[in-house]
Amino acid sequence: MSDDARPIVLLASAAHAHAAEIVRAALVRSFSADATRVRDFGAPTEPEAAAVAIAPPESAADELAAFAREGRKLLLLGPLGPRVSELAGLAGTAPARVDEAETFAPARLETPFDASPARLVWHGLDSALPARAFCRFDFEQEWNHQPHGRILVGDTPWSLWTAPDAGAALEVARVEVAGDARGVAATRLDAPDASTLWIGRPVGPVDGLDWTVVERFFSDHRADELPCWPSWLDSPPGHDGAATFRLDCDEAVASARPLFERYRERGVPVSLALLAGLDFSGEDRRLVADVLAAGGTVLSHSLRHLPDWGANLEEARAEACGSRERLETLFPEAAPVRYAVSPFHRNPSHAILAVSETYDALVTGIVANDPECLIGRAGVLPFAEAPLVSHSQQNMLHGDCWARQKGSARAWIESFGVHRRADALFGYLDHPFSERYAYGWADESQRIAAHDELLDEILGCEKPWLPSQGQALGHLVCRSRARLRLDPKGRPRALAPEGGPFAVRFAGAATAV
């Protein structure tokens, strides 16, 4: 494949430009920036090996049919008209047969978590996340420890369309409501010289680790017959699990000393997201110094912990820049402070712009806020002026959640397992205690026992990758700047200005590049 070729073309009309930017960024996160180009239906074609089409109009049926006849792969997303439906082996699609009440997760404190009756269930494909509720919360209506966002009803990029049956195709996902099948949500149709995957959501599963369905379709499926393209894995080569832990320090930094000491005993680095406007005591400073000496990282948690980094771009710029300047002045051994964690985990467009001007990466993405910032595979964010790298971390080891789990780390262990299956980095967090708030923990010994249970699972991997938050984000930033290529013998290679080695999935196996 020549240097100017793009193996995957994203096709979308102007009416679906918003969804197209979300999907474009997801393809870049998985396959690298050089792998993807975007064009409208009917524009001149290039020698692409695969195509992704968002809500293709009926007028594109002949173009897509010709594409699928030429030994290539085709991913169709969202609603399909009758003619395009035939390319997927379907008779047609319609909005999913669920009502709003069935997609909502009512609070029931007697259950381990809150989940909607409606679920998307994968089968017949290699999905790291076999099933996802349309909506799930582990803590209030804010955090979902399973790695996915919400599926909506109505006509939105986050909604789902279904077919009554799979027709000539293989059903690979369906909608279920309390065990009752409500339609087919994804199919795959294989022909001798092509393969067509349909997922009935305009943005696909970009907000969950079931995004591996898309990655493995393009990287693995029929590797001996159809073109494949490598997809990034989050860990460096040779690891079988990856986790990074941080403390979001809104106050009372030094109170995290006992938890830090336990992690240090077990050889796992702790990182601190510091609210720069705090009045740091001597004990606070000593903890920061010990964290850094033990391999941890200091991240910015803004200057004043304002919602949305502030009410406007000017205020957000002051928060982002002022926080970095103060942290580097107070803790010169932590400089440069290149990474940030959003206060309240909220990231409107003005905040993303301000952060991208000051930092290389932003930890963000929870189910309650800004769905475009909740991403399955780590990497660049959509709608960002600069190539800001992000990693979604929905796992908060919280005492209230621990109590709902009857004193078990099961929810976090299950989430770590999903991340392992996706070859994705598992990020989780806790907070220092304060006189004001103990985050639901009865005492320090209870909290340390919970962390030990999760650490036992993580350290039980044969060769886990246990980076600090800064090491993890640094690896992801370097990876985002690398270019994926196939050499003349069809082997994946990475051209990287810095960092590495990196790992990719290609033809069903993980390999170093």
N, C-alpha and C positions, 0 to 999 in steps of 0.2 A: 504494500500500500504506500503510495507516494506521500511525501511530507505535507502536501497541501490537501490531502483527502480527509474527509470526515466520515468515520464509519457509521455514525448515527445522525440522522436528520430529524429534527423536530418540526412537525407540520402543524400550523395553527392559523386560524383566521384572526383578523383584528378584533372580532367580537369576543375572542377567548384569550386576549393578550395577557390578562392577569394570571390565569391558570398556566399559560405558556411560560411565563417567567418563573413560576414556582417549579414547574417540571424541568425547565432548562437548568436551573440551579441544582436540582436533584441529580440530573444526568451528569453534570459537571462533577458533583461530589463523588459519584460512583465511578465515572469513566475518564475523568480529567477534562480540562477545558478544551484541549485539542481534539477531543473525540466527537464533539457535538457542534452542529450548526443549526440555525433556525431559518426556516423560510415559510412563505405562505403556500397554500395549495395552488398548484398550477404554475409555479415559478420554475425556471430552468433547473434541471436535475444535474447532479454530479455523481461520481461512482460510489454512492453510499451503500453500505452493507446491510443497514437496518434503518427502520423508520419508526417514529412515534407520532401518532396522529391524535390530536385532541378534538373531540366532538366533530369528526369530519363531516362536512356537508355532503348531501347526495351528489352534488356536482363533482365531487372528488372520487366517486366510486371507480371510474375507469382508470384514473391515475393510480389509485391504490391497488387495483386489481393487476395492472401491468407491473407494478413494483413487486407484488407478491409472487408473480410468475417467474421471477428472474433469480431464484435461488437465494432469497433474502428473508429476513425476519421483520415482522410487522407487529407493533403494539398499538392497539386501538384503545382510547380512553374515553369514558363517558357515554353519553347517549348516541345511538346510531339510528339512522333512518333505514328504511327497508332495503335499499340497494347495497348500502355499506354493510348492513347486518349480514347479508349473504356471504360476504368475504370472511366473516367469522363463523359461518355455519349456522347463523341464527335467523329467526323469522322477524325479530324486531326487539326493541327495548322500551322500557317505560320507567317512570320513577318508582323506587322501591316501595312495596306495599306495606309500609309501616306508618303509624301515626306518631305525632310528636311525643305523646306520653310514653310510647314504647321505646323511644330513643333517649329518654331522660333517666338519670340515676338518682332515685329518691334516697334521702339520708335514712339509714337504718343502723343505729349505733350497736344493735345486737349482732350485726353481721361483720365479718372481717373487713369488708369493703363495700362500697356502693356501686352497683352496675346496672345498666339498662337491660330490660328483657331482650331487646334486639341485639343480635350479634352477627358479625361477619366471620364465617367459618371456612378456613382453607383446607383443601384435601387434594391429593393427587399432584401437588407441586411441593417443592422444597421451600417452605416458608418457615423462617426462624420463629415466627409468631403464629401458631396454628389457628388461633381464634382471637378476636378482639371484640369487646362490647362496643356498641355505638357510642357509649359514654361510660366512663368508669372513674371513680374517685376513691382514693385511699385516705385522704385527709381533707375534710370539709369539701367544698366544691372548688378544689384548687389543684391538688396533686394526684397524679395517676402513676403508681409505681410500675405498672406494666408499660412497656415503651410504645405508646401510641397516643394519637389525638382523638378528636371526636368526628363521627360521621353524622352529617346533618340531613334534615329533610328539606324539601324545596329545591329550587333551581339555583344552586350555588356550586362553586368548584369543589366543595367539601361534601357534597351530597352524593347519593348512590343511585344508579339506574340498574335495573335487573331485567332479565328475560324470563319468560315462563318456564322454559326448559332449554337444554343445551343444544337442541337440534342435532346437527351433524357433528358438533364439536364435543370435546371432552369437558365436562364440568369440573372446574378446579376451585370454585368458591361459591358459597350460597349464603343467603340471609336466613337466619333462624330467629324466631320469637318464641321463647319458652319452649323450645324443642320443635316448634311447628315451622316447616320449610315455607319460606315466603318468596322464593324465586332464586334464579341463578345470577350470581354477581360477577363471575369471571369464567372464561372458557379458553381452551386452546384447540386450534384446528391445525393439524399437520397434513401437509401434502408432500409428494415426493421431492419437490424442489423449493418448499417454503414452509414457514410456520407462522401462524397468526395467533397472538394472545390478545384477548379482550378483557379489560377490567372496567367495570361500570362506574367509575368515579373519574371526573375530569382531571384531577391531579394524581390519580392512582393512590397507592399507599405511601406517599412521600413522608408522612408524619408518623411512621411506625417502622419497626424492624421487620414487618412483613414486606417492606421494600425489597428484601432479598429475593422475592419472587421475580421482580424486574431484573435485578442484577444477574441472577442465575439463568434467566431466559436468554439474555444477551451474552453471557460469559460461558455458559455450560451446554445449553440445550442443543443436542444433535451436533456435537463438536466435530464429529467425523464426516458430517454431510453439509452443514451450513456454516456461514461465517460466525465467528465468536470474537468478542473483544474483552480484554481483561478488565476486572473491576477491583477497586481498591479495597483492602482490608485495613482495619484501624491499627492493629499492632504491628511492630516490626516482625520480620520473619522468625519462625521457630517457636512461637508462643501458642499456648492452648487456652488462654483466658487473660483478660486485662481488666484492671480496676484502678481507679484513682479516687482518693478521699480528700475532702476539704471541710473546713469549718467556716461558716458565714458569721463573721464577728461583728454583729450590730452593736454589741456592748459587752462589758465584763470579759475582756479577752483572756485574762490570766486564769479565769475559772476553768478553762479547758485544759489546764495543766495535767490533771490525772488521766484524762483520755489520751492526750498526747503521749504521756509516758508509757501507756499500755501499747500504743502503736509503735513507739520506738523500741520497746522490748521485743516486739514481734517483727521488727525489721521492715515496717511499712511506713513510707513518708506521709506526713500530714501537711496540707497546704492551708493557708489562711487568706480568706477574702476579707480585707480590713476596711471598715468604714473610716475613711481618712480623717474625718472631722472629730473623731473621738479625742478625749483628753487621756492620752496613754500614760498609765502609771509606770513606775519602775518595774513592777512585776509583769505588766503587759509587755514591756520592752524585752525583758529577759526571756519570756516565752517566745516572742518573735525571733530573737537571736537563736534560741535552741532549736526552733523549728527549721530555720534556715541551715543551721549546722548539721541537722539530721537529714538534709536533702529535700526539705520542703520548699514551697514557693509562696511569695506574697503576691496576691492579686488585689486589684482595686474593687471595692464594693461601693464606689461613688464617694462623694464628699459629705453629703448630708442625708443620704438615704431618702431622696425625694421620689415619689411615684413618677414613673416614666422618665427618670433622669432630669425631671423638670418639666415645666409647662410648655416650653417652646425650645427651638433650636439654640438660641443664645444661652438660655439657662442650662441646657444639657451640655453644651460645649464647656461652660464654666465648671460644671460638675465633673465631667470626664477629665479635663485638663488639670483642674485644680486638685483633684484627688491624686493623680499620678505625681504631680509636682510635690505635694506634701508628703506622700509616702516615700518618695526617693530622698527627700530632705531628712525625714525622721529616721529612715532605715536605709542608709546608703549601701549597705551590704546586700539589699534586695534589688538594687537598680540593675538594669532598667526594668520598670514595672510595665510589662508588655500586654498583660491580659486582665480582663475584667469580668465581674459577675454583676448582673443587673439587680438593683434594689427592687424588691417585690416581683422580680422576674417578669417585668413588663417592658416591652420594647416597641413602642410606636416608631414610625418612620423617622421622625426627627431625632430620636434617641439612637437609632442605628447609624444615622449619618454622623452624629457627634462622636459616638464611640469609635467609628471607623477612622476618624481623623487622628485619634490618639493611641489606639490599641490595635494589636494584630489579631486578637481573638476575643470572643465573648462567650461566656457560659450562659446559656439561656434555654428557653423552650420548656414550658409546662402546659398542660392541657387547658388551663383556664385562660391563657392570654396569648394573643398574637399567633394564630395557627401557622402562619408562614414561617415562624421562627422555631417551630417544633419539627425537628428533622430526624429521619431515621438513620441515615449515614452522615457522619460528621463531615464538615467542609464549609464551603462558601454559602452565604445567605442570599436569598433573592432580594431584589430591590435595594441592594446596598451599593452606594457609589464607589466604594473601594472593595477589593476582594476580602471582606471581613470573614474570618473563619469562625465557626460556631460549633459547639458540642452540646446537645440537649442532655440534661441531667434531671430526671424527674424523681429520683429516689432520695427522699429525705428520711433518714433514720430518726423517727420522731416518736416520743414516748406515748403519745395518744394512739398512734397507729400500732405500736407494739402492744398496747393494752387490748386494742380491738382484735389483734392476732392471738390473743390469749397467751401473751408472753412468749411469742415465737418470732424468729426472723424469717419465717417461711416466705413472706411476700418479697423480701429483698433477695433471698436465695433464688426464688423462681425467676425474678427479673435478671439476676446475674446469669442464670442458665440460658435465658433467651438471648442475651448479649453474646454469650459464648457461641451459641449456634449460628449467630450472624457474623461471627468474627468481628464484633464491635466492642468498643471501649465502654465499660460500665463505670459511670460516675455517680457517686453518692455523697451526701453531706449531713452534717449535724450542726449544732450551734453551741457556743458557750452558755452556761447557766448564768442567770443574774437574779438579783433579789426580786425583780419584776416578773420573771417568767422562766420556768424550767422545762418548757417544751413537752410537758406531759410526763416527764421522768419522775419517779418517786424519789430516787437518790442516785448518786454517782455509781454505786455498785451495780444497780439494776441496769444502768445505761452501759457500763463496761461489759456486763454479761451479754447484752444484746449485740454489741459490736464484736465480741469474741465469737459468737455463734456465726455471724456473717463472715468474719475473717477466717474461721476454720474452713468454710466452704471455698473461699477464694484461694487460700493457701494450699488447699487440697489439689489444685491443678498440678499437672506434671511440671509445667514450666510457665508459671504466670508472669505477665508483665505488670509491674507495680510501680508506675511512674508517679512522681509528684504531678500536681495539676499543671504546673508550668512545663515539665518535661513532656507531658501528654499533648498539651496544646502546641508546644513547639514542634513536635513531630508532625502534627496535623497541618500546621502552617507550612512547613517545608513540603509536605506531600501535596498541598494545594497548588504549589508552584511548580511541581514536576509535570512532565509531559509523558504520556504513555504512548508507546509505539510497538509495532510488531517488526522484528528484524526480518531479513530476507528468507529465513527458515521458518517464519511464522511464530517465533518465540517472543513473549512479552518483554519489553525493555522500558526502563524509565530514564528520562533525561532530566536530571534535577540540578538546579544551581546550588543547592545546599541540602544537607541532611541525608537521610537514608541509612541503611537500606530500607526499602519498603516491601510490602507484601501485597500480592494481588491474587484473585481467584481467576483461574483460566482453565477451560476444558475440564472442569470438575475437580480441580485440585488447587491447593494453595502453593504459590511459588514466590521466590524472592526476585526482586527487580532492582 
